[in-house]
């Protein structure tokens, strides 16, 4: 037998396990090569190195020397590391030296190395397991017997005594390996489902990321186009402003030049008159008659022809040549109209359309105004001629249809009653409940029923999540893009809903009213 403290000398003071590839520092202490290298790595940059055991300080990283004597004299103790050795599980029967265990016997409650495993009993009651498995967890806590069965009712592992005498008597049980296979199969099934769900989630994430990029790219493109449009508008407004201001400045300069010239002429004439007046005053103050009478002075009337011409110029400048504000207004209007035309081309949308109602399609319990702009519910049957185009219920469509482009129109509604507004194909049914707006695949509508707002298509109703608090709406149709949008006009425009579809026929505006009216805004 080795001395009691001898085995402790074979343990590394860092990992507390038997040395693996032992090395020695200059102070004489031994460590596993991996352990001491890791320790020295942690001391990098601290200004020096110290021995973990005696704390001796080294200015430079110490050189590691292999301990050949330790390796040669204690080969039976120092072996290559394994997953069992690292966990400090050794054979129960190897009492002279620690030998890593490779299996454990649940019946014997013993750990076995390769040699003892070969001579161990092969009978079924000697259940072998991984040495890392806790023996206590593999025994019944009541009867202290090995857990060999699984109770499906209580979902617990049980021993033979639990089945024969315990609380699991009469329950359906099965061997652990059978229950294990079944549960493993279920786990594999759920794993496949989770894997499939994960793949679907990953695909959705990729699709959402792609959608996010598409949204960002579209927003960036529209932002650039709108910014360019506003730059162009500002440039055109600056040019229009300069043109109008130049006209005003030109008028001012022309009039000012004429006025300045006339003022200069009048100033000269005034100086001449002042000199003549002074001369006459001097004559008037003379007392010698002979001297006054013998002077040859020009005493003609000052209202000569030049004075008359200047008087005409004065009246013309003062009264006639005023700024032509009408011309300025015409210039502004024409310039702004040109700019607006360019804006419409830039945003690809027409003005609000002048839509008229088709009286030939109106149901018998609605009235249509003389200007064909307002449809109202009527309690009185109108007894209109029965035609294939006429709706059975309180609906009417527009005369005009849309087959291309971006267009919009606006409508007003009353606070009371119910209504529906939207678009439909001309081939929509005119009779039966399927003729209602949205109760088919040929119409799309915004509805108000019992003061609740919703959108409908193919009989599928979706509530409007936001609160609608006005009676003015805009319907925007982009035929090529397949988009129909509804907006609430309350101060600022607020989006309510957008339908997306591939339009295959011309589209008409369509209206339904009950106890209410709807008016197309001009």
PyMOL commands that set and color helices and strands:
alter all, ss='L'
color gray80, all
select helices_A, chain A and resi 8-10+33-42+68-73+83-86+114-118+136-138+160-164+176-284+289-294+305-320+325-347+359-361+433-435
alter helices_A, ss='H'
color red, helices_A
select strands_A, chain A and resi 22-24+30-32+49-50+57-58+65-66+103-105+110-112+128-129+149-151+156-158+173-175+366-368+374-377+395-402+406-413+418-425+443-449+452-457+460-463+472-478+483-489+493-500+507-514+517-520
alter strands_A, ss='S'
color yellow, strands_A
deselect
rebuild
show_as cartoon
